[in-house]
């Protein structure tokens, strides 16, 4: 399937697993059928090719310029008729400016869908980004997007995922499904939604796995890192799958959802090459920890929605 962009530069640099650990089927996901995950959306940019806050010379660096010119940006999860959860690192620069640059696309399992009557694109009205994320660590990697109009829940291809109880404690081995439009083992620019069934890992073992890996591969970098912040046991959730499976670049912001429709995690980061979650688990923002924050933001942004959440 696919894997997450590790926004923190240090984490991204030490998240390079060796090719010897990767099988031919790197990500191991399956193609989603139409309306299979009606709560999943994707974020796309409205032609924001050259962000003004970047030095002009950087616009000519191929990797950076190509990234900003790509319409597809991140995934998201509908949780209300006006609100979508995504990752904080999917919101680039100032949140108020991002309102003009992003739109939410629902009702599709494809990235390109010319003339399709089913696809709905929604303008963004406001964005709330959690205040915790820092430069070296990804704690608090969660954001809330409010659209200008309403999702049409009378359609079978658009629905919401349910928020968990606040501070709900997920059990180890709980099964979750993650869907996204990120890189697959066969395609660096997939046009189709893929999904992968994963299970919640023991958070302490996840912490230990990341610490062991970083210390072994990047001993100098590891000396300046606080591993309790890289894998925070209160605010993060780790997931694993079989060898050759995992999330990947472009899956950021998508949800880890249970079989009964509860969103427990938001895709945050993981190791690359993708498909090594059995070695170093993929890391999600743990939604139950942020339920109070989510509801506070929804109340501040649109008080009347709370009665229907």
GIFEN-V721853 format. One record per backbone hydrogen bond with DSSP energy under -0.5 kcal/mol. CO is the residue of the C=O (numbers start at 1). NH is the residue of the N-H. E is the energy in kcal/mol with one decimal. If there is no record, write none. Layout:
BEGIN
CO | NH | E
CO | NH | E
END
This chain:
BEGIN
3 | 248 | -1.1
3 | 251 | -0.9
4 | 6 | -0.6
5 | 7 | -1.0
8 | 12 | -2.9
9 | 13 | -2.2
10 | 14 | -1.8
11 | 15 | -0.6
12 | 15 | -0.6
15 | 17 | -1.0
15 | 272 | -5.2
18 | 21 | -1.7
19 | 22 | -1.9
21 | 23 | -0.5
24 | 26 | -1.2
27 | 246 | -1.4
30 | 195 | -2.6
33 | 36 | -1.9
35 | 38 | -0.6
37 | 40 | -1.9
38 | 159 | -1.5
39 | 78 | -3.0
41 | 76 | -1.6
42 | 105 | -2.7
43 | 73 | -2.6
43 | 74 | -1.0
44 | 103 | -1.7
45 | 47 | -1.0
47 | 49 | -1.7
51 | 54 | -1.7
55 | 58 | -1.3
55 | 59 | -0.7
56 | 59 | -1.0
57 | 60 | -1.6
58 | 61 | -1.8
60 | 62 | -0.7
61 | 65 | -2.9
62 | 66 | -2.7
63 | 67 | -1.7
64 | 68 | -2.1
65 | 69 | -1.3
66 | 70 | -0.7
67 | 70 | -0.8
69 | 71 | -0.5
71 | 45 | -2.5
74 | 43 | -3.4
76 | 41 | -2.1
77 | 85 | -2.9
78 | 161 | -3.1
81 | 151 | -2.6
82 | 147 | -2.5
83 | 79 | -2.1
83 | 80 | -1.2
84 | 145 | -3.0
85 | 77 | -2.4
86 | 143 | -2.6
87 | 90 | -1.5
88 | 91 | -1.8
90 | 92 | -0.8
94 | 98 | -2.0
95 | 99 | -1.2
97 | 100 | -1.1
97 | 101 | -0.5
98 | 101 | -0.9
98 | 102 | -1.8
99 | 124 | -0.5
101 | 46 | -2.0
102 | 124 | -0.8
103 | 44 | -2.1
104 | 106 | -0.5
104 | 122 | -3.4
105 | 42 | -1.8
106 | 120 | -2.3
109 | 193 | -2.9
111 | 113 | -0.6
113 | 116 | -1.6
115 | 117 | -0.5
120 | 106 | -2.9
122 | 104 | -2.6
123 | 148 | -2.4
126 | 146 | -3.0
128 | 144 | -3.1
137 | 134 | -1.3
138 | 141 | -0.9
140 | 133 | -0.5
140 | 142 | -2.2
142 | 130 | -2.2
143 | 86 | -2.2
144 | 128 | -2.9
145 | 84 | -2.2
145 | 147 | -0.5
146 | 125 | -3.0
146 | 126 | -1.6
151 | 153 | -1.2
152 | 155 | -1.4
155 | 158 | -0.7
162 | 263 | -2.4
165 | 168 | -1.7
168 | 170 | -0.7
171 | 174 | -1.7
174 | 200 | -2.4
176 | 198 | -3.0
177 | 257 | -2.4
178 | 196 | -2.1
180 | 194 | -2.4
187 | 184 | -2.4
187 | 190 | -0.5
191 | 111 | -2.2
191 | 112 | -0.5
193 | 32 | -2.8
194 | 180 | -2.5
195 | 30 | -2.6
196 | 178 | -2.5
196 | 198 | -0.5
198 | 176 | -2.6
199 | 240 | -2.5
200 | 173 | -2.8
202 | 206 | -2.3
203 | 207 | -2.4
204 | 208 | -2.3
205 | 209 | -2.6
206 | 210 | -2.4
207 | 211 | -2.2
208 | 212 | -2.8
209 | 213 | -2.4
210 | 214 | -2.6
211 | 215 | -2.4
212 | 216 | -1.9
213 | 217 | -2.8
214 | 218 | -2.9
218 | 222 | -2.5
219 | 223 | -0.8
220 | 223 | -0.8
221 | 224 | -1.6
222 | 225 | -0.9
225 | 227 | -0.8
226 | 229 | -1.8
226 | 230 | -1.5
227 | 231 | -2.1
229 | 232 | -0.6
230 | 232 | -0.5
231 | 233 | -0.5
232 | 236 | -1.5
235 | 286 | -2.6
237 | 284 | -3.5
238 | 201 | -2.9
239 | 282 | -1.9
240 | 199 | -2.3
242 | 245 | -1.6
245 | 277 | -1.6
247 | 3 | -1.6
247 | 275 | -0.6
248 | 251 | -2.5
249 | 183 | -2.7
250 | 181 | -0.6
251 | 254 | -2.2
252 | 75 | -3.1
254 | 267 | -2.9
255 | 179 | -0.7
255 | 257 | -0.7
256 | 264 | -2.6
256 | 265 | -1.4
257 | 177 | -2.7
258 | 261 | -1.9
261 | 162 | -3.5
261 | 263 | -0.5
262 | 258 | -2.5
262 | 264 | -0.8
263 | 164 | -0.6
264 | 287 | -1.9
265 | 256 | -2.9
266 | 285 | -3.0
267 | 253 | -2.0
269 | 283 | -3.0
272 | 17 | -3.1
275 | 244 | -1.6
276 | 279 | -1.8
276 | 280 | -2.4
282 | 239 | -2.4
283 | 268 | -2.0
283 | 269 | -1.7
284 | 237 | -2.4
285 | 266 | -1.5
285 | 287 | -1.0
286 | 289 | -1.1
286 | 290 | -0.5
287 | 290 | -1.9
288 | 167 | -2.6
288 | 291 | -0.9
290 | 294 | -2.9
291 | 295 | -2.7
292 | 296 | -2.3
293 | 297 | -2.3
294 | 298 | -2.4
295 | 299 | -2.3
296 | 300 | -2.0
297 | 301 | -2.3
298 | 302 | -2.5
302 | 305 | -1.8
303 | 306 | -1.4
304 | 307 | -0.9
305 | 308 | -1.8
306 | 309 | -0.7
END
